[in-house]
Every structure is written in structure tokens, then in C-alpha cells.
Amino acid sequence: MGVLDIVPAGVLTGDNVRKLFDYAKENKFAIPVSNVTSSSTANAVLEAARDIKSPIILQVSQGGSAYYAGKGLANDSQQASILGAVAAAHHIRTVAKSYGVPVVLHSDHCAHKLLPWFDGMLAADEAYFKEHQEPLFSSHMLDLSEEPKEENIATCVKYFKRMAPLGIWLEMEIGITGGEEDGVDNTGVDNASLYTQPEDIYDVHAALSAISPNFSIAAAFGNVHGVYKPGNVKLQPELLGKHQAYSSRKLGGKSEKPLYLVFHGGSGSTKEEIRTAVENGVVKMNVDTDTQFAYLAGIRDFVFKKKDYLLTQVGNPEGADKPNKKFYDPRVWVREGEKTLSARVKEACSDLGNVSEYQIEFDHLSVVDLNTVLDRL
């Protein structure tokens, strides 16, 4: 049974998001997510998922949303971020089904100071729901991890009560992801804050599960945004297993892994760290830093290779009167970035086991791919 026997192609909402994550947990894989900042990056990610017939998650950040709308727009009240997020969502909704794979349309970290952005997206969800009986987005993330635990949970509960009737999944964060991402700088936080305690995880679960089962938790286990060394902090994905075990005991042992967990700051992680996280119930992993670099790589290499064709509109090594339009046309060099971004997304899917068993070429199996296949037999 494949994923399309469980959920349809196109943007998922409501219980279909949970069905997808249940399928991921049961089949021991997770889904990578890259921030999209343009139709170009969104299409490249969708293309990768289509090629390997695998589900995918696309997300917008607050800063990326403003960029999507246009850097020339004012954003003093988050108006550009709201507009850009909504524009991205409508674009992705328009094309997603044509790529033939299930898509989760998500918004990334929203700190307390960015709640006006969240409010704007939620208003767009409500308007879309009135017309289509489903929300515009699949899910949204609230990141109030810098606030006291009680305030974090209470605010999540308040918003989740509004989201759940619309069929919107909630991702929340408890414990801080280190490093810097999209203007949120946690490089100086105390190392102890980078490790969430199992009691805190259960408190979140108890509060949110009273509203709906459709939520996930980004628990900190030494995560750091970016690919630089996080000082003396050690990534410990095995802690996620302890969180699952603690919550399972508190819930009576009906499920060994009752939590839907999220891995932030996944770029630069080893394959073993990724595998351990997935084994402990991670269903989503962010790899935005790696995919940003991958998008650059294709464009960078094209410019280096074709430099002598890009200096003037006319004239190149083939002749002084030779035109260069076929080299400087944005559809040419931007496409090179799309290709390398798409390839990196496929690599992330492979690392996470998110590769259709029907698409794996056995003569090119990596150890990770082979283990994935064996686990599913």
C-alpha cells in the first residue's frame, strides 16, 4: 500500500495531514521541509517529490514570505509577510495536484513578536474555509519557546481552539533551537535551554490533545540552525525516545510512540543522527540551510562556467557578433538553481527514508536506502 492509497495528491488539510504522519511513523520515514521564497524554489521542491513519488512539505517563513511579496513593500505591520505567505499558498495550491504527490503547506517559526503575521495567515485560512470548506494552509507553527512554559502552552491552546475546527494542524516548539534563522537569533542562549524535558513534552500533549489530535511538537535535543558547530552542545536525538516512552507511560501504554515530533536545525546532521531521530518518531525535518546552498550552487556554477557569455549582451568566445540572450535569460540560469535544489531535496528524502519503494533502483542503493527497504519488508 502506497501513500496515495492513504491520502490524495495535492495540498492536504484536516485529518489527512495526520493520516500522512501516521503513515510515516508506521513506515519509519520522515518528510523533509524546505522554506520556499519564490515560485521557482517551490516548483523545484515539488519537482523533486514528483520524481521520486514521495510526499513533501513546503513552508514559508516570516522573512521569506515578505520576500515572496516583494522586498520593495513595507512590512512594518507584517503586511508584506501576510501578503507573501498568502500568495505563496495560492501558487502552491494551484500547481501542487499536477505534481501528483501529497503536499503539506506549512508556515515556519512564529515568535511572539510575529503573532500579527500568524493572525493574518489565520484570517486568510478562515476566509478560504468559508468558500472551500478547508483552510488555505495545511498547518502553522507557533514558536513561543522563549516565553515561560505556561505562557507558551496557554497561547498555543488559545490559537489551537481557533485552528482545529478549520482543520489546521498546529506545530509548536518547546525548548529552544540554537543558532540564527530568519532574523531570530538564539546564538547566545544557555545550553540547558537546548534540551527539552519529557515532563514539559507531556504537559504540551495533555493540553493540546484535549482539543484535537492534530498537532506536533518540536522538542529541542541540542538542535542548532545552520551547519556551523554549536559550541559544546551535542545533538542527542536519542532523547526523543525518552520523551515518547514517558508520554506513553502517562497515557497508559496504548501507543509506544504517541507523539508526532519535529526535527528543527536538521541541516548538516549525520545520517546516523537522522536515522535515530526518525526511529524515535520524528515525522518532519527542516533542511532549509542545505537547500538554500543547493539553490545557489547551480546558479553559481553556471555563472562561473559561462562567465564569458554573461559579460555583454553581444559578443562571446564564439564571435564578436554572437548574441548571448540564451545564456542570460533568467529561465536558463535560474533553472540551474532549480536542478541542484531539486537534487538536494531528493537526497534529504533518501536520508529520511521518504522514497517510494517502487522508485528505488536496486543497483544504486545506498546503505540508508537498503535499510529503509528492509525495514518495510
C-alpha positions as CSV (number, residue, x, y, z in Angstrom):
1,M,0.0,0.0,0.0
2,G,1.5,3.3,-1.1
3,V,0.9,6.8,0.3
4,L,-1.6,7.7,-2.4
5,D,-3.8,4.8,-1.1
6,I,-3.9,6.8,2.2
7,V,-4.2,10.4,1.2
8,P,-4.8,12.2,-2.1
9,A,-2.3,14.2,-4.2
10,G,-2.3,17.9,-3.7
11,V,-2.4,20.1,-0.6
12,L,-3.6,18.1,2.4
13,T,-5.7,19.5,5.3
14,G,-7.5,18.2,8.4
15,D,-7.3,14.6,9.2
16,N,-5.4,13.8,6.0
17,V,-2.3,15.5,7.5
18,R,-2.5,13.2,10.5
19,K,-3.0,10.2,8.2
20,L,0.1,11.1,6.3
21,F,2.2,11.5,9.5
22,D,0.7,8.2,10.9
23,Y,1.8,6.5,7.6
24,A,5.3,8.0,8.0
25,K,5.6,6.7,11.6
26,E,4.3,3.3,10.7
27,N,6.7,3.0,7.8
28,K,9.7,4.5,9.6
29,F,10.3,7.6,7.5
30,A,10.1,11.4,7.9
31,I,9.4,14.1,5.4
32,P,11.9,16.9,4.7
33,V,10.8,20.5,4.5
34,S,12.5,23.5,2.8
35,N,11.5,27.1,3.1
36,V,10.2,28.4,-0.3
37,T,10.8,32.1,-1.1
38,S,9.6,32.2,-4.7
39,S,7.6,30.2,-7.3
40,S,10.9,28.9,-8.6
41,T,12.0,27.3,-5.3
42,A,8.5,26.0,-4.7
43,N,8.4,24.3,-8.1
44,A,11.8,22.8,-7.7
45,V,10.8,21.2,-4.4
46,L,7.6,19.8,-5.9
47,E,9.5,18.5,-8.9
48,A,11.8,16.5,-6.6
49,A,8.9,15.0,-4.8
50,R,7.2,14.1,-8.1
51,D,10.3,12.4,-9.5
52,I,10.6,10.1,-6.5
53,K,6.8,9.8,-6.0
54,S,7.0,10.9,-2.3
55,P,5.1,13.3,-0.1
56,I,6.7,16.6,0.6
57,I,6.3,19.6,2.9
58,L,6.7,23.2,1.7
59,Q,6.9,26.0,4.2
60,V,7.1,29.8,4.3
61,S,8.9,31.8,6.9
62,Q,8.1,35.3,8.0
63,G,11.0,36.8,6.2
64,G,10.7,34.5,3.2
65,S,7.0,35.5,2.9
66,A,7.9,39.2,2.8
67,Y,10.4,38.4,0.0
68,Y,7.8,36.4,-1.9
69,A,5.6,39.5,-1.9
70,G,8.5,41.8,-2.9
71,K,11.2,43.4,-0.9
72,G,10.0,46.8,-2.1
73,L,6.9,46.5,0.1
74,A,6.6,47.9,3.6
75,N,6.4,45.4,6.3
76,D,6.1,47.5,9.5
77,S,2.9,45.7,10.5
78,Q,3.7,42.3,8.9
79,Q,1.6,43.3,5.9
80,A,4.1,42.1,3.3
81,S,4.7,38.9,5.2
82,I,1.0,38.2,5.3
83,L,0.6,39.0,1.6
84,G,3.5,36.9,0.6
85,A,2.5,33.9,2.6
86,V,-1.0,34.0,1.1
87,A,0.4,34.5,-2.4
88,A,2.8,31.5,-1.9
89,A,-0.1,29.4,-0.6
90,H,-2.3,30.1,-3.6
91,H,0.5,29.4,-6.0
92,I,1.3,26.1,-4.3
93,R,-2.3,25.1,-4.2
94,T,-2.7,25.9,-7.9
95,V,0.1,23.7,-9.1
96,A,0.5,21.0,-6.3
97,K,-2.0,18.5,-7.6
98,S,-0.4,18.4,-11.0
99,Y,2.8,17.1,-9.4
100,G,0.9,14.0,-8.3
101,V,2.1,13.8,-4.7
102,P,0.7,14.7,-1.3
103,V,1.8,18.2,-0.1
104,V,1.7,19.7,3.3
105,L,1.6,23.5,3.1
106,H,3.1,24.9,6.3
107,S,4.3,28.2,7.9
108,D,7.5,28.2,9.9
109,H,8.6,29.7,13.2
110,C,6.4,32.4,14.6
111,A,7.7,34.0,17.7
112,H,5.6,36.2,20.0
113,K,6.7,39.4,18.3
114,L,5.5,37.9,14.9
115,L,2.0,37.0,16.0
116,P,0.4,39.7,13.7
117,W,1.8,37.6,10.8
118,F,0.2,34.5,12.2
119,D,-3.1,36.3,12.7
120,G,-3.1,37.4,9.1
121,M,-2.5,33.9,7.8
122,L,-5.2,32.5,10.1
123,A,-7.6,35.2,8.8
124,A,-6.8,34.0,5.2
125,D,-7.5,30.4,6.3
126,E,-10.9,31.4,7.7
127,A,-11.8,33.2,4.5
128,Y,-10.7,30.3,2.4
129,F,-12.6,27.9,4.6
130,K,-15.9,29.8,4.1
131,E,-15.6,29.3,0.4
132,H,-13.9,25.9,0.1
133,Q,-14.7,24.1,3.4
134,E,-11.0,23.7,4.1
135,P,-8.2,26.1,5.2
136,L,-5.7,27.7,2.8
137,F,-2.7,26.2,4.7
138,S,-2.3,22.7,6.0
139,S,-0.5,23.8,9.1
140,H,1.1,26.6,11.0
141,M,3.9,26.7,13.6
142,L,3.9,28.7,16.8
143,D,7.3,29.1,18.3
144,L,6.9,30.6,21.7
145,S,9.8,28.7,23.2
146,E,11.4,31.9,24.5
147,E,8.4,32.5,26.7
148,P,7.7,30.8,30.0
149,K,6.3,27.3,29.6
150,E,2.9,28.2,31.0
151,E,2.5,31.2,28.6
152,N,3.8,29.1,25.7
153,I,1.2,26.4,26.2
154,A,-1.7,28.8,27.0
155,T,-1.1,30.8,23.8
156,C,-0.9,27.6,21.8
157,V,-4.2,26.4,23.3
158,K,-5.9,29.7,22.5
159,Y,-4.9,29.5,18.9
160,F,-5.4,25.8,18.5
161,K,-9.1,26.2,19.6
162,R,-9.5,28.5,16.6
163,M,-7.5,26.4,14.2
164,A,-8.8,22.9,15.0
165,P,-12.4,23.5,13.7
166,L,-10.9,24.6,10.4
167,G,-8.8,21.5,10.0
168,I,-5.4,23.2,10.5
169,W,-2.5,21.2,12.1
170,L,-0.5,23.0,14.8
171,E,3.2,22.6,15.2
172,M,4.6,24.1,18.5
173,E,8.1,24.4,19.9
174,I,9.1,23.9,23.5
175,G,12.8,24.2,24.2
176,I,14.9,26.5,22.0
177,T,16.6,25.7,18.7
178,G,20.0,27.4,18.8
179,G,21.7,29.5,16.1
180,E,20.1,32.1,13.9
181,E,17.3,31.7,11.4
182,D,15.4,34.4,9.5
183,G,16.1,37.2,12.0
184,V,15.5,35.2,15.2
185,D,18.9,34.9,16.9
186,N,19.4,32.3,19.6
187,T,23.1,32.0,19.4
188,G,23.6,33.2,22.9
189,V,21.1,31.1,24.8
190,D,22.0,28.9,27.7
191,N,22.9,25.3,26.6
192,A,20.4,23.9,29.0
193,S,17.6,25.5,27.0
194,L,18.5,23.4,24.0
195,Y,17.2,20.2,25.7
196,T,13.5,19.8,26.4
197,Q,12.4,17.8,29.4
198,P,10.0,14.9,29.0
199,E,7.6,16.3,31.6
200,D,7.3,19.5,29.5
201,I,6.5,17.5,26.4
202,Y,3.8,15.7,28.2
203,D,2.3,18.9,29.6
204,V,2.0,20.1,26.0
205,H,0.4,16.9,24.8
206,A,-2.1,16.9,27.6
207,A,-3.2,20.5,26.9
208,L,-3.4,20.2,23.1
209,S,-4.8,16.7,22.8
210,A,-7.9,17.9,24.8
211,I,-8.7,20.0,21.7
212,S,-7.6,17.8,18.7
213,P,-5.0,15.1,17.9
214,N,-3.7,17.2,15.0
215,F,-0.6,18.7,16.4
216,S,3.2,18.1,16.5
217,I,5.9,19.1,18.9
218,A,9.3,20.5,18.0
219,A,11.3,19.3,21.0
220,A,14.8,20.6,21.5
221,F,17.6,18.0,21.7
222,G,20.6,20.2,21.0
223,N,19.3,21.5,17.6
224,V,21.0,24.4,16.0
225,H,20.0,26.2,12.9
226,G,22.7,26.3,10.2
227,V,25.7,24.0,9.7
228,Y,28.3,25.6,11.9
229,K,29.4,23.9,15.2
230,P,27.0,24.7,18.1
231,G,29.8,25.2,20.6
232,N,29.8,22.5,23.2
233,V,26.2,21.4,22.6
234,K,25.7,17.9,21.4
235,L,22.8,16.7,19.3
236,Q,21.1,13.9,21.2
237,P,18.2,12.5,19.1
238,E,18.0,9.5,21.4
239,L,16.4,11.8,23.9
240,L,13.3,11.8,21.7
241,G,12.8,8.1,22.5
242,K,12.7,9.0,26.2
243,H,10.1,11.6,25.5
244,Q,8.0,9.0,23.7
245,A,8.4,6.5,26.5
246,Y,7.5,9.0,29.2
247,S,4.3,10.1,27.4
248,S,3.4,6.6,26.5
249,R,3.5,5.6,30.2
250,K,1.5,8.6,31.2
251,L,-1.1,7.7,28.6
252,G,-1.4,4.1,29.7
253,G,0.9,2.5,27.2
254,K,-1.6,2.3,24.3
255,S,1.0,3.5,21.9
256,E,4.7,3.2,22.1
257,K,5.2,6.5,20.1
258,P,2.2,8.7,20.8
259,L,4.0,11.9,19.9
260,Y,4.4,13.5,16.4
261,L,7.9,15.0,16.7
262,V,9.7,17.6,14.5
263,F,13.4,18.0,13.9
264,H,14.5,21.6,13.5
265,G,18.0,22.6,12.5
266,G,18.5,19.3,10.5
267,S,20.9,20.8,8.0
268,G,24.4,19.3,8.5
269,S,23.2,16.4,10.6
270,T,24.8,13.0,10.2
271,K,22.9,10.2,8.6
272,E,23.0,8.3,11.9
273,E,21.6,11.2,13.8
274,I,18.8,11.5,11.3
275,R,18.1,7.8,11.4
276,T,17.9,7.8,15.3
277,A,15.5,10.8,15.2
278,V,13.2,9.0,12.7
279,E,13.3,5.8,14.7
280,N,12.1,7.9,17.7
281,G,9.0,9.3,16.0
282,V,10.2,12.3,14.0
283,V,7.9,12.8,11.1
284,K,9.2,16.2,9.7
285,M,12.8,17.5,9.4
286,N,13.8,21.0,8.4
287,V,16.7,21.2,5.9
288,D,16.5,24.8,4.8
289,T,20.1,25.8,5.2
290,D,21.2,22.9,3.0
291,T,18.6,23.6,0.3
292,Q,19.5,27.3,0.2
293,F,23.1,26.5,-0.6
294,A,22.0,23.9,-3.1
295,Y,19.9,26.5,-5.0
296,L,22.9,28.8,-5.1
297,A,25.3,26.1,-6.3
298,G,23.6,25.6,-9.6
299,I,23.4,29.3,-10.4
300,R,27.0,29.9,-9.2
301,D,28.4,27.1,-11.2
302,F,26.6,28.2,-14.3
303,V,27.9,31.8,-14.0
304,F,31.5,30.5,-13.5
305,K,31.2,28.2,-16.4
306,K,29.6,30.7,-18.8
307,K,31.2,33.9,-17.5
308,D,32.5,34.9,-20.9
309,Y,28.9,34.7,-22.3
310,L,27.5,36.8,-19.5
311,L,29.6,40.0,-19.7
312,T,27.8,41.6,-22.6
313,Q,24.6,41.2,-24.5
314,V,26.5,40.6,-27.7
315,G,30.0,39.1,-28.1
316,N,31.5,35.9,-26.7
317,P,34.3,33.5,-27.4
318,E,32.4,32.2,-30.4
319,G,32.5,35.6,-32.1
320,A,32.2,39.4,-31.5
321,D,28.7,39.5,-33.1
322,K,27.3,36.4,-31.3
323,P,24.3,37.2,-29.1
324,N,24.2,36.0,-25.5
325,K,20.5,36.0,-24.8
326,K,20.2,32.2,-24.5
327,F,22.7,32.4,-21.6
328,Y,21.5,35.5,-19.6
329,D,17.8,34.7,-20.0
330,P,16.7,34.1,-16.3
331,R,14.9,31.0,-17.4
332,V,18.3,29.5,-18.2
333,W,20.4,30.3,-15.1
334,V,17.5,30.2,-12.6
335,R,16.7,26.7,-13.9
336,E,20.2,25.6,-13.0
337,G,19.5,26.5,-9.4
338,E,16.2,24.6,-9.5
339,K,18.0,21.5,-10.7
340,T,20.5,21.5,-7.8
341,L,17.9,22.4,-5.3
342,S,15.7,19.5,-6.5
343,A,18.6,17.1,-6.3
344,R,19.3,18.2,-2.7
345,V,15.6,17.6,-1.8
346,K,15.8,14.1,-3.2
347,E,18.9,13.5,-1.1
348,A,17.1,14.6,2.0
349,C,14.2,12.4,1.2
350,S,16.5,9.4,0.8
351,D,18.3,10.2,4.1
352,L,14.8,10.2,5.8
353,G,13.6,7.1,4.1
354,N,11.0,9.1,2.3
355,V,11.5,7.4,-1.1
356,S,8.8,5.3,-2.8
357,E,9.7,1.7,-2.7
358,Y,8.6,1.5,-6.3
359,Q,11.1,4.1,-7.4
360,I,14.3,2.7,-5.8
361,E,16.8,1.4,-8.3
362,F,18.4,-1.6,-6.5
363,D,21.7,-1.3,-8.4
364,H,22.2,2.2,-6.9
365,L,21.0,1.6,-3.4
366,S,22.8,3.4,-0.6
367,V,23.1,1.8,2.9
368,V,20.4,4.1,4.1
369,D,18.1,3.1,1.2
370,L,18.7,-0.6,1.7
371,N,17.9,-0.3,5.4
372,T,14.7,1.6,4.6
373,V,13.6,-1.2,2.2
374,L,14.4,-4.0,4.6
375,D,12.6,-2.2,7.4
376,R,9.4,-2.1,5.3
377,L,9.5,-5.8,4.4
